[in-house]
Amino acid sequence: MGLLFFYLLIAGYELERLRADGIRLARFAALVLPVVLPAGLYMLSPLAPLAEGTEFLSIAGKASELVFPFANYLLPLDIATASAVVAFLVLCFAKRCCRVTCGGVVTLTLTALLFSRRRGVQGHLPPRYALRHHAGIPAVRRIPADRPAEARRTRRRRRVRHAVQRPHVAVVLFAWHGHRQDLADLRATIAQVEPGASVLAVSVTPDEAPEYWRHAPLSRKLSTGFQLDQHLSALLVIERRAYWPFLFDNPSQQPVETLPHYQRLAEQANGIAGHNALVAPRQVDLCGYHYVLLLDAAGEPDLARFAADRLALVARSGIAALFRIRPGSCAS
């Protein structure tokens, strides 16, 4: 998708230059290497034959993705930010102090068409691409020095734009500062996992513990409710050399091959389950696994007795708890 967007940007700019300067063979010759070389490398990669697998989102699903460019950690701030951005652009158009280049129109139009039509397994064209300023979003034009009044208005608009951005950035910094403690706690929790072990990750979901998630640290979820900590269990692979069944090994996305034994474990896991599934009989098959890592463990009020017939608590923290799977707990 990055390569595709690179081509869209080039197409928009070059069409604009073509309109201004006419056809120049030197420009087309200069484009051959930056266009052909990345495309050739992609076609030689193991991902190229896998590009046929395509799945389509519904219109509602695509519309829901339009909120993500503004999604942060505080919903009121996100709503205010989105409103301010839209109002700012409308005001700029109304005051005729914006311009959209011909190349920008081409790039944005092609981006919108691709976003509305397809979403591939190997990636999709997310709406954040269409919001990049270098893709042709209206920009405040430069004001000559002999027009001080207009220059002052431009500076005021710039200050307004910065005022909108700074609270958003401050919230991100606060959330990421808190994320450091989550990482430290998780590392301490998984410290006893030996290399070569297989670890199944489950999570306390918002449906299972709404009160916990209502007051959870900012670093653990977006304002849309999207959980942000489920990928943290990948540290089992990186730091403990253990197997984690949710490796990024989709053939159409990553050139990673999973061995048959571990592929069976991954298919057996079939996604990060809610932790209550471990209590119900025969809902989660633990065969082949040595440990269970429970994410957002603070949402479970009784960790010591949680699924005690199948699991034994080894370590715990606010972000996670590690359980050893008891012998004979395979599919009970």
Secondary structure, 3 states (H helix, E strand, C coil): CHHHHHHHHHHHHHHHHHHHHCCCHHHHHHHHHHHHHHHHHHHHCCCHHHCCCEECCCHHHHHHHCCHHHCCCCHHHHHHHHHHHHHHHHHHHHCCCEECCHHHHHHHHHHHHHHHHCEECCECCCHHHHCCHHHCCCEECCCCCCCHHHHHHHHHHHHHHHHHHHHHHHHHHHHHHHHHHHHHHHHHHCCCCCCCCEEEEEECCCCCCHHHHHCCCHHHECCCCCECCHHHHHHHHHHHCCECCCCCCCCCCCCCCCCHHHHHHHHHHCCCEEHHHHCCCCCCCCCCCCEEEEECHHHCCCHHHCCCCCEEEEEECCCEEEEEECCCCCCC
